[in-house]
Amino acid sequence: MGGFWINEFSSRIKGVLFRGILPIEKSRLWPEIIAGIVMAAIFIPEVMGYAKIAGMPIISGIYTILIPMAVFAIFCSSRHLIIGADSATAAIMFGVLVTVADPGSPSYLSMAYLIAILCGVFLIIARVFKLGFIGDFLSRTALVGFLTGVGIQIAIGQLGGMFGLTTSGIDTIPKIISFVSHLSQTSIATLIVSIIVLGSILISRRINVKIPGALIAVVGTITASFLFDFSKFGVSVVGAVPSGFPSIIMPTLSPLDSYAFFTAVGACLIVILAQSAATSRAYSIKCSDELDENQDILGLGLSNLAAGLTGSFVVNGSPTKTQIAVYSGARSQLATLVTAAIVLLVVMFLTKPLSLLPTATLASIVFLIGLEMVDITGLKDIYREVPSEFVLALITLFTVVILGVLWGIVVSIIISLLLHLSHSYQPNNSILIRNKKGEWQFVPITFGRYTHKGLIVYRFNRDLYYANAEKLMKEVINLVETSEYPVEWLVLDSGGFTSIDYTSIQMLKELKNRLDDMDVLLVMTTVFPSLKAQFERSGFIHVLGEENLYKGVNDAIKSFENKKK
């Protein structure tokens, strides 16, 4: 009996926990451990760079791949998605919060912790109400432009640190002006450190991407800093880094900062949903794994709660970390738990050496991170495939670079919504004709064409609502007026929309009246049950006539042909 309950409990746990880990194959145990070690070696210097981007203490970046990463590994369904500090959300947070508080100040840190907590709460709510689709409203076009602009801004922002200069300004243009005006004060020793760091990372990548070039640069410059006392040469170091397990933090928010705070929360939330979902979908397809996106949203929510409560900042599903994990040989979240265990050892025993890390090393690592965000390939693809959207991507890019991340967020969301509206407002509708083989085929509208003598079958290929209702009316009237033969029946195939609004219903009633005046019968096909219920409530069924509703286009055509005999 006891065995039954143990098995029952175990099966229930597997349904909620460890879905990204179980089952564990014995043959995979050692490769997962090796992958976890490689991931830790690459992730630690990377998240230190992200902490710098976010305007946060270095240790807070390391904390993002400790408890939050372990929490996600336990609660997620994806075997491959890796979460942690991310350049996009780090830059968004910094770009917004820096307008109301100094980076590293108590109020800044408190808001950063609260952003993670509130993102966690909203993600859990999104899981309960299955609102993950919200992330789909940030278009790929806007995202490419936005992240490229952020990458340029990040890279330019690190030039001062790489040259040993103290620069001023929040946005990109003031930073460039400040950098150029102080260029004569360049610290040659600092610049040499930066060149060595950049060279070691780029050369190691060229040899093999598995080589942790950033870690080699960090260890090497820390060792050199210890041996040669870099401060004597004017090379600044990061200073004391706290050690030990993170403690629980209960941050507070000043009402004066609420506008910037909620702006950052909203922007981070959209990017987390969009980027995490896109990454997990891509790798589940690539690796032929099952995926429960709602379960992953829960994991992201709990991870962000853990981040905010343990002195860290927003975590996100990371494409780069996920690719590194897969390339390192990870095939489950077991490797992620190994990474978290190694990070725990680092924060407990190895933070003292980090105090000797030259700031130029971090600036160089962040500089490369910024350059990697510049998506030239994505921009080229947009230009080649949809030239009209390329302009929108550039608008978003230049908005970020010139006006800053905050306005870039606003423009990205506006552009995404405009793209959505333009596709729904101007659908490519079609009419049914016979092709050369004599087969029925829907083709783009050409005025003057018809389906049969006296018959036009017209299909509206989007949901019908107030913004595009007039388009349907005009196209139908135009088709009737330009037809080579007098039209007797106009068949409206409504399979493209499942429900309509009040404006559209009134338009259909008016269309019915206008067609009646032209001695044309309006017939509708493929009317979904929900749509038919709306028609009944509005009285449109009575206006149209129940007998003029058909299940499908073929039924309507047969009825027309029978009446012509």
N, C-alpha and C positions, 0 to 999 in steps of 0.2 A: 504493500500500500504506500509505504514511504517513497519507494522508487517511482511510483506513478506520479506523486505530487512533485517530486524533483524534476522529472521529465516534463511535466506540464508547465512548471515554473520556467524551466529552461527554454521551452518552445515559445512561451509568451515573451520572455526577455529578448530572444532572437528576433521577434517581430518588431521590437522597438529599439533595442540597443545592439551595437556591434554589427549592424548590417553591412557596413563597409569593411569589416574584418573577417567575419565568419563566412564559410568554413576556412580553417587554416590547414593548408596542405603541408605535411612534414617536409616535403621536398622544397617548399617555398620559404621555410623558416629562415635559413641562413641568408638567402638573397634579399629577403625583406630587411634583415638586420643591417646588412652591408648598405643597402639603399638608404636606410634611415641615417646611418653615419655620414654618408655622402651628402644627403640633404641638409643635415645639421651644419656641416662644414661650409656649405654654400649659403644657407639661409641666414646664419648669424650675422655676417658682415652686411648682407643685403638689408635685413630689417633695421640694422643700425643706421644705414643710409636713409631708410624710410622714416625713421624717427627724426632724423635731421630735416627731411622734407616737411614733416608734420609740425616742426617746431617743438618737439617733445624731447625729454631726456633720453639718452641712448638706451638706458636700461628698460624704458617703457617699450621700445621697439623689440628688444629681446623677449620681453614678457608676452608679446603677441604670439610667439611660437612656443609658449610653455602651456599654460592652462587653457587658453582659447583653442589652440590647435588640438590638444588632447580631448577637450569636450566635443569638438566637432567630429573627431575620429570615432568617438563612442556613439554619438547620436545620429550621424548622417547615414545615407543609403549608398552614396557614391563611393566606389572603391578607389577613385583616382583624384577627385577634386581636393586640392590643398588650399587651406585658408591661412591667413596671416596678415601682417601689415602689407598694404598695397600702395603703389605710387599714386594711383588715381584718387582714392579716398583720402590719402595723406595730404595730397596737394589741395584737394577741395577743402578739407578741414582747415588747413593753414591759411588758404586764400581768403576764407570767410572770417575766421577768428582773429586774424592779425589786424583786421579793421577795428576791433573793439578792445583788444588786449595785447600786451607784449608777450611774444613767445617765451614759454618757460615760467611766466609769472603764475602765482597761485590761482588767479581768476581764469587764466588761459588753460591751465591744467585741469581745473575743476570742470570747465565747459567741455574739454576734450573727453574726460571720463564720462560726463553725462550724455554726450553725443553717442558714445558706444552703448551706454545703458538704454537710452531711448530707442536707438536703432534696434537693439535686441528685443525690446518690448514690442515695437511695431512689426518686426519680423515674426515674432511668435503669434501676434494677432493675424498677420498675413497667412500664417500656416493654418490657423483655426478657420478662417473664412476663405481659404484657398485663393488668396489675392496675388499669387506669384506672377500673374499675367501683367501686373502693373509695370514690371521691369521691361516688358516688350514695347512700351511707349517711348523709350529712348532709342531712337533710330540708330542703325549702324552708321549712317552718313554723319549724323551729328556727333556720335561717339568718336569716330575717327578724327574729325576736325577738332573736337574738344581735347582729346588725349594728346594729339600732336601739338596743339597749342600749349597744353600743360607741360609737355616734355621740353619744348623750347624754353618756356619760362623757367623750369627747374634747372636746365643746363646752364642758362645764362646766370641764374642766381648763384651758381657755385663757382663762377670765375674768380670772384673776390677771394674766397677761401683757398682756391688752388694757387693764386698768385701771392697769397699772404697779405691781402689788402683788406681794409675795413671800408666797406661800401655802404651806402644808404639807399633808401627807397623800397617801396613795397612791390610796385608793378614793374614790368619788364623794362620799359623805356627809361624811367629814372635810374634803374639798376645799371643799365648800359652806360648812361651818361656818367654816373658816379664811378663806375669801373674805369672808363677811359680817362676821366679826370685825375684818378689816383694811380694810373699805370706806372708813372715814374717812380713810385714808392715800392715797386715790386720787391718782395723778398726772394732773392735768388735761391737760397737754401730751400725755402718752401716750394718754389716752382720745380726744383730738381726732384723733391719728394713726389710731387704730383706727377711729373713725367715718368718716374720710375713705377709708380702705382699703375698709371694708365698702360704703360708698356707691359708690365707683368700680367695684367688682366687680359689684354688683347692678344698677347703672344700665347698665353695658356689656352685661350679659347680657340686660337688658330690650330694648335696642336691637337686638343681634344676638349670638348665642352664639359666633360666629366671632371677635368682638373679644376679644383676650386681656386681660380686665380685671385678672386677677391680675398679669400682666406689667407692665401700665401702673402698677398700684399699687406694684410692686416698684421699677421704674425711677424713678417719681415720688418715692417716699419716700427712695430712695438719693440722688437729686439734691438733695432738700431737706435731707437729713442732711449732705451735703457743703457746701452753701451756708450753712446756718445753725448748724452744729455742734450737733446735737441734744443732745449730752451736757450742754451748758450749761443746758438746760431740764429735765434729769432724765429724758430719753428714752434708754433703753439701746439699744445696737446689738449685733449678733451677734459682732463682733470678727473677728480674722484668720481667713481661709479659705484653706487650702493650695491651691496651683495645681500644674499639671503633670499628666502622664499617671499614672494609678494604678499603684502598684508591687505586685508579688506579695507576699502575706502568708501566713504559715503559723501560724495561731492554735493555742493550746493550751487545754485544759479542766481545771479543778480538779475532782477527784472529788466534792468537797463540793457542787458545783453541778449534779451530773449529773441529779438528779430534775427540777429546774426546766427544765434544758436539754432533756431528752428529752420532757418535756411540751410545750414550745414547738415542738419539731420535729414531733411527732405532730399537734398542732393545726394548725400551718401547712401541713403536708403535705395534710391532709384538705381544708382550705379551698382550697389551690392546685388540687387535682384537681377539686373540685366547681365552684368559680367559673370556672376556666379552661375546663373542658369545657362548662359551661352557656353561657358567652359565645361560644365558638367555634362551637358548634352553632347558636345563635340567629342569628349573622351569616352562617354558611354557607347557612342556609335563606333568610335575608332577601336575600342577594346571589346566590343560586343557584350556589354554588361547591362543588366537591368538597372533602372533608375527610378527613384521616387522623389520628384522634385519638391513635393510638400515636406517630406521628411528632411531633405537637405535644408529647406528654409527654416525648419525647427532647429536644426543643428547650427545654422548661422545665427539665429536669434539667441540661443543659449551661449554661443561662443562670444557674441558681442556683449551680452550681460556679464559674462565672466571677465572679459577684457576691461570693461568699465569699472567693475567692482574690485579689480586687482591692480589698479594703477597703470592701465594701458589705454590704447585708443582703438578706433574702429578697425575691425578685421573684415576681410573680403575674400571671396574665391579668386585665387590668383592664377591666371593663365601661365605665367612664367614659372611659378613654383610647381604647378601641376606638370608642365612639360619636363622640368628638371627631375621631378619624382619618377615619371614614367621612363625617362632616359636613364635614370640611375638604377632601374630594375624594380621599382616598387609596383606591385600589382594589387595592393590592398592598403587599408589605413593602418595596418600593423607597423609599416615603415614609419608612419607619422608618429605613432606612440614611441617608437625608438628615438626619433628625432627629439620629441619632447623630453624624454628621459636624459638625453645628452645635454640639452639646453639647461635642464635642472642642475646638472653637475657644474655647468659653466657659471650659472648665477650663484651657486653656493660656494664655489671655491676659486673661480678664475676671473673675477671682476677687477681685482687689483691691477693685473697687467693692462687691462683696458684703459686705465687712467693715463697710461703713457702713449696712447694712440694719437698720432698727429692729426689735427683737424683737417689738414690737407689730404690725408688718406681718405677720410670720409667724404670730403668735398669731391674728390676724384671719382669715388665709387658712385656717388649720387649723380655726378655729371654724366657718367656712362648710362645710368638708369634713365636719366632724362632723354638722352639721345636715342635709347632703345624705344622710348614711347613715341618718337617721331615716326609715324607710320607712312612712309613714302609709298610703299607697295599698296597700302589701302587707298591712298589718295589717287594713285595711278589707276587702280581698278575702277574706282568711282568715275574718274574722268573718261575712261575707255567705255565703260558699260552704260552709265547714265550721266552724260555730260551736264545736264541741268542741275543735278544734285551736287556736282563738284563745286559749283559756286556757293551752295549752302554750306558745304564742308569748310570752304575757305573763309566764309563769313564767321563761322564759329571759331576757327583757328585764330584769326586776327583779333576777334573780340577778346579771347583769352589773353593773347600776347599783349595787346594794347591796353585793354580796360581791366584785365584781371580775371581770376577764376570765378568770382561771384557773378559778374555779368556774363561770363562764358556759360555758366550753369543755366542762367535765365534764357540765353539765346539758344542753347542746345535743346531745352525743353520746348521752346516756342517753335523752333525749326522742326523738331520731331512731330509736334502736333500739326504744323502746317503741311508736312509731307503726308501725314495720315489723312488730313482733310482733303488735300489735293487729289489723292488717289480715290477717295470716296465721292468727292464732288464731281469729278470728271471721269466716270468709268467708261471703259471701252465696251459699249453695248453692241449687240449683234442681231442679225436676222437669220432665219433658217432658209436655206436654198438647197437645191440638188447640185452636187458637183458633177464633173465630167463622167464619173462612173455611175451616175444616177442615184447616188447615196445622199441621204439628208445630212446637212452639215451647217453648223452655225458659223457665220463669217462676220467680220466687222461691217458696220453699216455703210452702205453706199446708197444714197438717195436715188430713187428711180427703180431700184430692184424690188422683187416681190418673191413670195414663196410659191404661190400658185396664182393663176389668173383669178383675181378677186380676193386673194387671201395673202395676208402678211403675218408671219409669226415673228414677234419682236421679243428679245430677251434683255432685261435690265440686269447688269452683272454686279450690282452692289446692293447693300442695304439701302432702302429708300427712306429718306428723312428730309427735313425742311430745306436743307441746302441744295439737294439735287433733285427735288420733286419737279421743279420747273423744267429741268433738262429732259426728264421723261416726257412731259407734256409736249414740249417743242419737237422732240424727235418723232414722236408718234404722229403728230399732226403733219409734220414735214414728209414723213414716209407716205402717208395717205395722199397728200396733195401732189407729190411728185411721182407716184406710181404710174407705170406705163399703161396699166389697165385699171378701170374703176375698182376700188376696194370695197368688198362687201363685209368681210370679217377682218378685224384686227385682233389677233391672239396675243395677249400679254403673258409671257412665261415668267412667273414670279418666283422661280426657284432660286433667284439670286438674293432674295431677302426673306427673313423669317418673321420680322415684325416691323411696323411702321408707326410714325407719329401722327399727331392730329393734322398737321399741315398736309401731309401726304394723303391722308384719307379725303380731305376736302378737295385736293387736286384730282384724285381719281373720280370723285363725283362730278367735278367740272369736266373732266376728260370724257366721261360717259355722256354728258349732255352735248358736248361739242361734236362727238362722233355721231350721236343720234341725229343732230342737225345736218350732218354730212351723209346720212343714210348708211352709216357703217356700224356694224354690230361689234361691241366690245366683249371679248371672251377672255377668261383668265384660266391658266393652268398651273399645276404644281403649287397649289396653295397649301402651305403648311397649317396644321391644326391651330397653332397659336395665332397665325395670321387670320385664319378664318374666324376665330373667336373675336378678334378685333373688328372684323368686317360686320359680324352679327351685332356687336354692341353699338357700332356706329350707325347701323342701318344701311350700310353700303350693299349688303347682300340683297336687300329688298330692291335697291336701285338697280343693281346689276342683273338680278334674277338668278335664282339657284340653278336653273337649267343651263346657265352660261358659265358654270364652273366645271372644269374637267380635271381629271387626275393627272394627265400628262399631255404633252404636245401631240403625240400620235393619235390619242383619242379625239382631240379637237380637229385634227386634219381629216380623220375618217368621217367624223360627223359632218364636216363641211362638204366633203366629197359626196356623201350620201344625199345631202340636201340638194346638191347640184344635179343629181341624176334625174 
